[in-house]
Amino acid sequence: MWLCTFLFALFGCLSESAFFGPRAWILPRKGPHFDRPGDVIIGGSFCIFRFSDGTLSNFTAPPTGLQASSVSEWGYRVMQSFVFAIEEINKSAELLSNLTLGFSIRNSGDSVHGALYEMMGFLTGQDEPIPNYTCQYGSAQAALVGDTRSSLSVSMARLLGLYKFPQISYSSSLPSLSDKIQFPSFLRTLPSDLTSCHAVTQLIIHFQWSWVIILSQDDDFGEQASSLATQQLSAAGVCIEFHLHVPSQESLGKIEETVQKMQKCTARVVLVFLNNSNFQLILSGLLAASVSGQVWVSNGILHIAMALSIPGISQVLQGTLGLLYDCSRAIGFPDFLAHLRPSQTPEDMFIKKFWESTFDCTWPYQNSTVTEGVQVCSGNESLKNKPHSFPEVSKIDDAYTAVYSIAHALHDMIASAHQDGIDTNPQDFHHWQLLHALKKVHFKTLDGTKIMFDVNGDLVTKFDILQGQKTPTGVFHWVHVGMIDPQVSSGNKMMVQLKEDLQVGALNAEITVPTSICSESCLPGFSQVPRLGAPHCCFDCSPCPEGQFADQRDMKRCLLCPKEQYSSHTRDHCLPRTEIFLAFEEPLGFILTLMAILLAGLALLVLGVFLKHRDIPVVRANNRTLSYFLLISLSLCSLCSLLFLGRPTVTTCLLRQTTFAVVFTVAVSSVLAKTLTVVLAFRVTKPGSRIQVCLSPGASTSVILIASLIQAVLCGVWLATSPPFPERDMISEPRHIVIQCQEGSGATFFCVLGFLGFLAGGTFSVAFLARALPDVFNETKFLTFSMLLFCSVWTAFLPLYHSARGKSTVAVEIFSILASTAGLLGGIFIPKCYIILLKPEKNTPAWLRQGHCAHQDRQFSMLHRR
């Protein structure tokens, strides 16, 4: 020993004052450990005895040392899984058959400086370790298994990484430990928090929960995990109602504030990244406030299981979902624990404390008397009757897989050397060689679980989805409901596989998983309308307007139907439009056709009557030639309406408006000529005057020809510049394509109509002024009345035409044509036919001269000239 001290002082690695000064009070002088010799030694760092917080330094006075305050029953059982694995390997004939594994187990005390101190003790082989110095010779040190919390493993990994000394943790899941630049020799037999966090967010996305609450610790784990979850959930369209940060140090005020906020939340799903104590405090607060019905989702199970120690808390945790990574199970470990006795392992310096804590007894120590009423430990008690709470999720055999990984790495390293023809001592190897083999290890454990590490040193594994349920007897237990496989992924999406009978809304017969949404889903036919000032998950549903559709749920906006289609009544799909036009076959078209033919036939019938009685006074009165022109034009007017029926073609589009304009111009100008004849006849005072020249038949015909010629010129210009053409109207009727005639040039079209309107207005004005002139057959009054009907029809036509849509516009125009034709025919010629056919006695010269003055006789003779 003096040689070691001399060499240490010689190289000046650490001054004597530094060694015997601060070291003496920072670390305990000698801690308990559990050692077993072997050809190769594996170190183990476990939290078996927790150091009291009161013994830690507050930097105001030198601490007195670290004192064990309580026993971690879980930590001791994990340690025993480490021992069980080594004993099982030493008994194996296939794995390291020519090599015996030993171990050195240390207690980290759940303290960073306790973990570092014990790790240095293992590396140097000294009870009072000196950094960078060792006097230990003999068995080779292979690797270190540990520790529990990530903060302990980080400190250990920084130091071990300098020497490429392999370290495998069984419980540290901090994401930064995957960084191989900072921690090159660190591996772990569990996935990182980032992987498990990614998996739990995929579970939320899979269940289509879009409205969640996040509870996170304000430490490295809580901040990193919640940040990743927020990022991935937001990218998937999930909204966070509240992101509540809970202090790492217990704060009852903050806990109470968190509980109050959760009482007001509408989200039904709570994503948890908390430690055990804070989680239990929040659950207790919610239980006291009678808040239930929320689904707690966590990337772990153990802290939820530990919370069940709170009486009545199962009603808050009903339906909770958690992930449990799939790892190897130590098949014979429960029997190993059941047969564990303190007398069998006297070198175990931790077992007596564990025994006292587990069985609530006291060992009879030398020179001490046992207090009356206190149970004495016999050493024959069995752990079979003291199972750990929730063994299916507590993973008390966590260290088992880590030991087997090291053993298989040693086996592969030795086998590889033999294959290369190198005959070396199995105990003589470099740590980096074992680390290299450990990173590539790939094997199956005794229970058939495949073990391998990824490039970051994390365990490649799947996640079991467990749900907390109550049995009919009220017992809370965990049920396996599905699996998440990170290896089977597409992009950032992991494969989530649920049992066949598993559905959102009814995971099983006893429990219902509620939906967690801010707004109800919009059905097909509706689109989402965001609420002002609210997250995008909060919206109202608005029905799609005419011509648009939404064929899926929760569409952000409605889509336009193609031009050839229209939206269905439910607005969830588009239907093909049908082509429509006013056809002869349909009822309205048939009625209008029948009316046009009857009206044309009536006009021709009147013409026939007039031709048969052409020499009688009532026919000869007021220029019978004009009457013939008018009757023929009225017959053509009624027949031209047939051009507006049927499917529009290029020919019909060219003819319908022009024919209508010219024929109606002939009719109206004929009425104008007849009216002017009456007016001028009463202006003649002496024979041979100029007015009498205007009463000649040629003058009346000239009026018709001039008006018709002007209209024909206007129509010619219209057809030459921009003629009408067939058009498919997609706007007028949403469900149909209206085949109609587009009028082409609007200016020339309105010029044609304007001239016809001007002519009709002038005719009506002249007839109105002449209505009081004396006339044997009341010709002026009939002309005025017929023109009044004509103008009334076309005046009413204008608003109706512009308000009508589709083929209704054509029907309005045809009806106006027929109505105005009927008005002229009935107003002018029906009274005359009445006299001709029913009152022939009034149609004689003798009757006409009775009671009439000479002036009327002269006017009558003028009106009856040909």
Beta strands, then each sheet from edge to edge (+ up, - down):
strand 1: 33-36
strand 2: 40-46
strand 3: 49-51
strand 4: 68-71
strand 5: 101-107
strand 6: 140-145
strand 7: 167-169
strand 8: 186-188
strand 9: 211-217
strand 10: 239-246
strand 11: 269-273
strand 12: 295-298
strand 13: 321-325
strand 14: 442-444
strand 15: 450-452
strand 16: 463-470
strand 17: 476-490
strand 18: 493-498
strand 19: 526-530
strand 20: 539-543
strand 21: 548-549
strand 22: 559-560
strand 23: 565-567
strand 24: 574-576
strand 25: 578-580
strand 26: 725-729
strand 27: 736-742
sheet 1: 1+ 5- 2- 6- 7- 8-
sheet 2: 3+ 4-
sheet 3: 10+ 9+ 11+ 12+ 13+ 16- 17+ 18-
sheet 4: 14+ 15-
sheet 5: 19+ 20-
sheet 6: 21+ 22-
sheet 7: 23+ 24-
sheet 8: 25+ 27+ 26-
end
